[in-house]
Amino acid sequence: MEKGELIKILRRLYEENIKKYLKVIFLALFLSVIVAISTSSTAWLLDPAVKKIFLDKDNNLAILIPLAIILAFTAKGLSLYFARTLIFTVGNKISGELQKKIAGHILISDVQTLDNRHSGKYVGNIMYDCTQVQSFVSAGVLNLMKDSLTLFGLTCLMFYQNWKLAIFALLIMPIAAALVKSLGKRMGKATGEAGSVAGIVATFLNEIIKGSRMIKIYQREKDELKNANEKIDSLVDKNIKIAKILVRTTPIMEALTGVMIAGFIYYSGILISTGELEINQFFSFLAAMMLAYQPVRSLATINMAAHQGAAAAKRIYSVIDKPIQIKNEHNFPDLKINKCNIIFKNVSFNYQKTEEKAVKNINLDIKGGEMTAFVGHSGAGKSTIINLLPRFYDPQNGEILIDDQNIVDVNLNSLRKNISLVSQDVILFDDTIMTNIAYAKLDATKEEIENACKFAAANEFIEKLPNGYETIIGENGIRLSGGQKQRLSIARAILKQSPIILLDEATSSLDSESERIVQNAINNLTKNRTTLVIAHRLSTIHNANKIFVIKNGTIIDSGSHEHLIEGCNEYKTLYKNQLK
């Protein structure tokens, strides 16, 4: 990372996250002053201790000076404790704020943006990168304050004792800083690589957890273990690389310290022999120089910490700054539902990763209160049409109208408030049945929820569960069957009471008995509502008011089931294939 970019990112981190905590940081700075004074006074006290106690045999100070040393160390310990508590609190709060911003960005991002990024990378941003920033703020800022002040105090003491020796000692410090500085850029780059790999590992682990059944049935445990080992080894290698860069300072500092002490002893011997330095001053100076070792070492690594923290912050900001394609303009008028007619005018859309249009020049005229079905082979564009209506995506061309209102010109919340979605991939939370259904209407009464479940043919099986509506259903409803989960999804949609219903192959993965029960629930849900259906099983849409046949992103025919059976070869083929 170049110096200009580093400064830019750190300035932004300060302006957006650190600045608000300046009062707390200044308090920590005051405590750091006490730490510096206590450390310096400890070294200074060796001067009278050697002179008065050991040389002059002054018994009066034999108790006072040790007590003063104890007091200095106690003050240092307490001040350091409170300073660390304050700064670490600030660091964790900043990390939490960044995590909230990432989570907030995920929640308001359009589906296409989320689809184009591995979920593991978001996990990496939240867990790994935010931790790196927290570490930089907590340790880096504190060390910068504490060690700078301590080094300043010890340097003043060294000049007080003997300015010639002080200059000699200070000559070593710029050399250490120059050698360590070059490691900062490498640390930032290595941290970036580790963050990316951490995201890949998180994605992979999530996939093998979700795909555990498939892995086992195809006996791919060894293959996936090999993949896991390779990815984890890659992450370990990146972390080892970071560790190696970090500890590279150790031999440098140790060697320089050895040179400094050796030179100091040699030069001190000369000064003592000429009478320019007394033995008590020698010990006091030696103590100050040795105590300065840790601050010098710590400050020498600040550059690396800054690069490391800035690299993590850069990745976080790249997520936060990602433009939101689907914007919610709160000053836009709310959607007004009258007849609930839906019109698609020359709508075209393509996904970012493909040049081929998913749907091309789609024109639809859907009457309010009717059921409209979409059929076609997988990849024909059916789901894309469904996803355009609630603005999960926005078309590149054309417009979509609901009761003559362009959906991009109305408040997004009001649009989605009028739409319910039931898909084959039911999303449920690791919570109670009551909470999962109430997700559609948080202020719903127990009676309303139970009535919704009755209409969805779910009440009977719920009441048979150990804790009824208070039963915890596990991650994504793992403790329920596919049909039971689907009925809960329908109950949730019924509770919402939206005038527009989207059904995305809601019965495709169910057995015949479950399909019959769920289909009856769907009939209750869609009664007198504008319904758009993607049907895998064409038998479920015989009674649709209108059926559109989609092929390669275009509408090739439309009409009733009877009409299409007679006049559309594509529909006829699809229907006959399901009868085999």
ChimeraX attribute file (.defattr): number of C-alpha atoms within 10 A of each C-alpha:
attribute: neighborCount
match mode: 1-to-1
recipient: residues
	/A:1	16
	/A:2	8
	/A:3	9
	/A:4	8
	/A:5	13
	/A:6	18
	/A:7	15
	/A:8	13
	/A:9	20
	/A:10	19
	/A:11	15
	/A:12	16
	/A:13	20
	/A:14	15
	/A:15	11
	/A:16	11
	/A:17	17
	/A:18	18
	/A:19	13
	/A:20	12
	/A:21	16
	/A:22	13
	/A:23	10
	/A:24	15
	/A:25	20
	/A:26	13
	/A:27	15
	/A:28	24
	/A:29	21
	/A:30	16
	/A:31	23
	/A:32	27
	/A:33	22
	/A:34	22
	/A:35	27
	/A:36	25
	/A:37	19
	/A:38	23
	/A:39	23
	/A:40	27
	/A:41	20
	/A:42	25
	/A:43	22
	/A:44	24
	/A:45	18
	/A:46	24
	/A:47	21
	/A:48	17
	/A:49	22
	/A:50	18
	/A:51	16
	/A:52	18
	/A:53	18
	/A:54	13
	/A:55	12
	/A:56	11
	/A:57	13
	/A:58	12
	/A:59	11
	/A:60	10
	/A:61	14
	/A:62	14
	/A:63	10
	/A:64	12
	/A:65	18
	/A:66	15
	/A:67	12
	/A:68	14
	/A:69	19
	/A:70	13
	/A:71	14
	/A:72	20
	/A:73	17
	/A:74	14
	/A:75	18
	/A:76	21
	/A:77	15
	/A:78	14
	/A:79	21
	/A:80	21
	/A:81	12
	/A:82	15
	/A:83	24
	/A:84	19
	/A:85	14
	/A:86	18
	/A:87	24
	/A:88	19
	/A:89	16
	/A:90	22
	/A:91	27
	/A:92	18
	/A:93	16
	/A:94	23
	/A:95	23
	/A:96	16
	/A:97	14
	/A:98	24
	/A:99	21
	/A:100	13
	/A:101	17
	/A:102	21
	/A:103	16
	/A:104	12
	/A:105	18
	/A:106	17
	/A:107	11
	/A:108	13
	/A:109	18
	/A:110	19
	/A:111	16
	/A:112	16
	/A:113	17
	/A:114	14
	/A:115	12
	/A:116	11
	/A:117	10
	/A:118	14
	/A:119	16
	/A:120	21
	/A:121	22
	/A:122	22
	/A:123	21
	/A:124	24
	/A:125	25
	/A:126	21
	/A:127	16
	/A:128	20
	/A:129	31
	/A:130	26
	/A:131	22
	/A:132	23
	/A:133	27
	/A:134	26
	/A:135	19
	/A:136	23
	/A:137	26
	/A:138	21
	/A:139	18
	/A:140	24
	/A:141	21
	/A:142	22
	/A:143	21
	/A:144	17
	/A:145	20
	/A:146	25
	/A:147	23
	/A:148	19
	/A:149	21
	/A:150	27
	/A:151	23
	/A:152	17
	/A:153	21
	/A:154	29
	/A:155	22
	/A:156	15
	/A:157	21
	/A:158	28
	/A:159	14
	/A:160	13
	/A:161	21
	/A:162	18
	/A:163	14
	/A:164	14
	/A:165	20
	/A:166	20
	/A:167	13
	/A:168	14
	/A:169	19
	/A:170	14
	/A:171	11
	/A:172	15
	/A:173	18
	/A:174	12
	/A:175	14
	/A:176	21
	/A:177	19
	/A:178	11
	/A:179	14
	/A:180	24
	/A:181	16
	/A:182	12
	/A:183	18
	/A:184	22
	/A:185	21
	/A:186	19
	/A:187	26
	/A:188	24
	/A:189	17
	/A:190	20
	/A:191	25
	/A:192	21
	/A:193	16
	/A:194	24
	/A:195	26
	/A:196	19
	/A:197	22
	/A:198	27
	/A:199	23
	/A:200	21
	/A:201	24
	/A:202	19
	/A:203	18
	/A:204	19
	/A:205	15
	/A:206	14
	/A:207	12
	/A:208	16
	/A:209	10
	/A:210	11
	/A:211	11
	/A:212	13
	/A:213	11
	/A:214	12
	/A:215	16
	/A:216	10
	/A:217	9
	/A:218	8
	/A:219	11
	/A:220	13
	/A:221	15
	/A:222	10
	/A:223	11
	/A:224	14
	/A:225	12
	/A:226	12
	/A:227	14
	/A:228	16
	/A:229	13
	/A:230	13
	/A:231	19
	/A:232	17
	/A:233	12
	/A:234	16
	/A:235	21
	/A:236	15
	/A:237	13
	/A:238	21
	/A:239	19
	/A:240	14
	/A:241	16
	/A:242	21
	/A:243	13
	/A:244	12
	/A:245	18
	/A:246	18
	/A:247	11
	/A:248	14
	/A:249	21
	/A:250	13
	/A:251	10
	/A:252	16
	/A:253	23
	/A:254	13
	/A:255	13
	/A:256	16
	/A:257	20
	/A:258	12
	/A:259	13
	/A:260	20
	/A:261	16
	/A:262	12
	/A:263	15
	/A:264	20
	/A:265	14
	/A:266	11
	/A:267	15
	/A:268	23
	/A:269	15
	/A:270	13
	/A:271	17
	/A:272	14
	/A:273	11
	/A:274	10
	/A:275	10
	/A:276	11
	/A:277	17
	/A:278	17
	/A:279	16
	/A:280	21
	/A:281	22
	/A:282	24
	/A:283	17
	/A:284	25
	/A:285	28
	/A:286	19
	/A:287	20
	/A:288	26
	/A:289	24
	/A:290	16
	/A:291	18
	/A:292	20
	/A:293	15
	/A:294	15
	/A:295	20
	/A:296	19
	/A:297	21
	/A:298	17
	/A:299	22
	/A:300	23
	/A:301	21
	/A:302	21
	/A:303	21
	/A:304	24
	/A:305	25
	/A:306	24
	/A:307	27
	/A:308	28
	/A:309	29
	/A:310	29
	/A:311	29
	/A:312	27
	/A:313	23
	/A:314	21
	/A:315	19
	/A:316	22
	/A:317	18
	/A:318	11
	/A:319	17
	/A:320	17
	/A:321	11
	/A:322	11
	/A:323	13
	/A:324	14
	/A:325	15
	/A:326	18
	/A:327	14
	/A:328	16
	/A:329	13
	/A:330	12
	/A:331	9
	/A:332	13
	/A:333	13
	/A:334	16
	/A:335	21
	/A:336	15
	/A:337	16
	/A:338	11
	/A:339	14
	/A:340	21
	/A:341	19
	/A:342	20
	/A:343	21
	/A:344	21
	/A:345	15
	/A:346	16
	/A:347	21
	/A:348	22
	/A:349	23
	/A:350	19
	/A:351	17
	/A:352	12
	/A:353	9
	/A:354	8
	/A:355	8
	/A:356	13
	/A:357	17
	/A:358	20
	/A:359	25
	/A:360	19
	/A:361	17
	/A:362	20
	/A:363	17
	/A:364	16
	/A:365	12
	/A:366	20
	/A:367	18
	/A:368	21
	/A:369	18
	/A:370	20
	/A:371	23
	/A:372	24
	/A:373	27
	/A:374	26
	/A:375	25
	/A:376	21
	/A:377	15
	/A:378	12
	/A:379	13
	/A:380	19
	/A:381	23
	/A:382	28
	/A:383	18
	/A:384	19
	/A:385	22
	/A:386	20
	/A:387	16
	/A:388	17
	/A:389	23
	/A:390	21
	/A:391	19
	/A:392	18
	/A:393	21
	/A:394	23
	/A:395	20
	/A:396	12
	/A:397	15
	/A:398	16
	/A:399	19
	/A:400	24
	/A:401	18
	/A:402	21
	/A:403	18
	/A:404	14
	/A:405	19
	/A:406	15
	/A:407	22
	/A:408	18
	/A:409	15
	/A:410	19
	/A:411	18
	/A:412	21
	/A:413	14
	/A:414	17
	/A:415	20
	/A:416	17
	/A:417	16
	/A:418	18
	/A:419	19
	/A:420	24
	/A:421	21
	/A:422	24
	/A:423	18
	/A:424	17
	/A:425	15
	/A:426	17
	/A:427	15
	/A:428	22
	/A:429	16
	/A:430	15
	/A:431	16
	/A:432	19
	/A:433	23
	/A:434	20
	/A:435	19
	/A:436	23
	/A:437	26
	/A:438	21
	/A:439	16
	/A:440	20
	/A:441	17
	/A:442	11
	/A:443	9
	/A:444	15
	/A:445	11
	/A:446	12
	/A:447	9
	/A:448	15
	/A:449	23
	/A:450	19
	/A:451	17
	/A:452	26
	/A:453	25
	/A:454	16
	/A:455	20
	/A:456	29
	/A:457	23
	/A:458	25
	/A:459	20
	/A:460	11
	/A:461	11
	/A:462	20
	/A:463	13
	/A:464	10
	/A:465	12
	/A:466	10
	/A:467	12
	/A:468	16
	/A:469	21
	/A:470	15
	/A:471	17
	/A:472	21
	/A:473	19
	/A:474	15
	/A:475	12
	/A:476	15
	/A:477	22
	/A:478	14
	/A:479	14
	/A:480	12
	/A:481	12
	/A:482	19
	/A:483	21
	/A:484	20
	/A:485	23
	/A:486	30
	/A:487	28
	/A:488	28
	/A:489	28
	/A:490	31
	/A:491	31
	/A:492	25
	/A:493	27
	/A:494	26
	/A:495	25
	/A:496	21
	/A:497	19
	/A:498	18
	/A:499	21
	/A:500	27
	/A:501	24
	/A:502	25
	/A:503	22
	/A:504	22
	/A:505	17
	/A:506	27
	/A:507	26
	/A:508	15
	/A:509	15
	/A:510	16
	/A:511	11
	/A:512	11
	/A:513	10
	/A:514	18
	/A:515	20
	/A:516	15
	/A:517	17
	/A:518	24
	/A:519	18
	/A:520	14
	/A:521	23
	/A:522	26
	/A:523	12
	/A:524	19
	/A:525	23
	/A:526	23
	/A:527	14
	/A:528	14
	/A:529	19
	/A:530	24
	/A:531	25
	/A:532	25
	/A:533	26
	/A:534	25
	/A:535	21
	/A:536	21
	/A:537	15
	/A:538	18
	/A:539	12
	/A:540	15
	/A:541	21
	/A:542	14
	/A:543	14
	/A:544	18
	/A:545	17
	/A:546	20
	/A:547	26
	/A:548	23
	/A:549	22
	/A:550	24
	/A:551	19
	/A:552	18
	/A:553	24
	/A:554	20
	/A:555	22
	/A:556	13
	/A:557	17
	/A:558	20
	/A:559	18
	/A:560	17
	/A:561	22
	/A:562	10
	/A:563	14
	/A:564	19
	/A:565	17
	/A:566	10
	/A:567	13
	/A:568	16
	/A:569	12
	/A:570	18
	/A:571	26
	/A:572	14
	/A:573	11
	/A:574	17
	/A:575	17
	/A:576	11
	/A:577	9
	/A:578	11
	/A:579	8
	/A:580	5
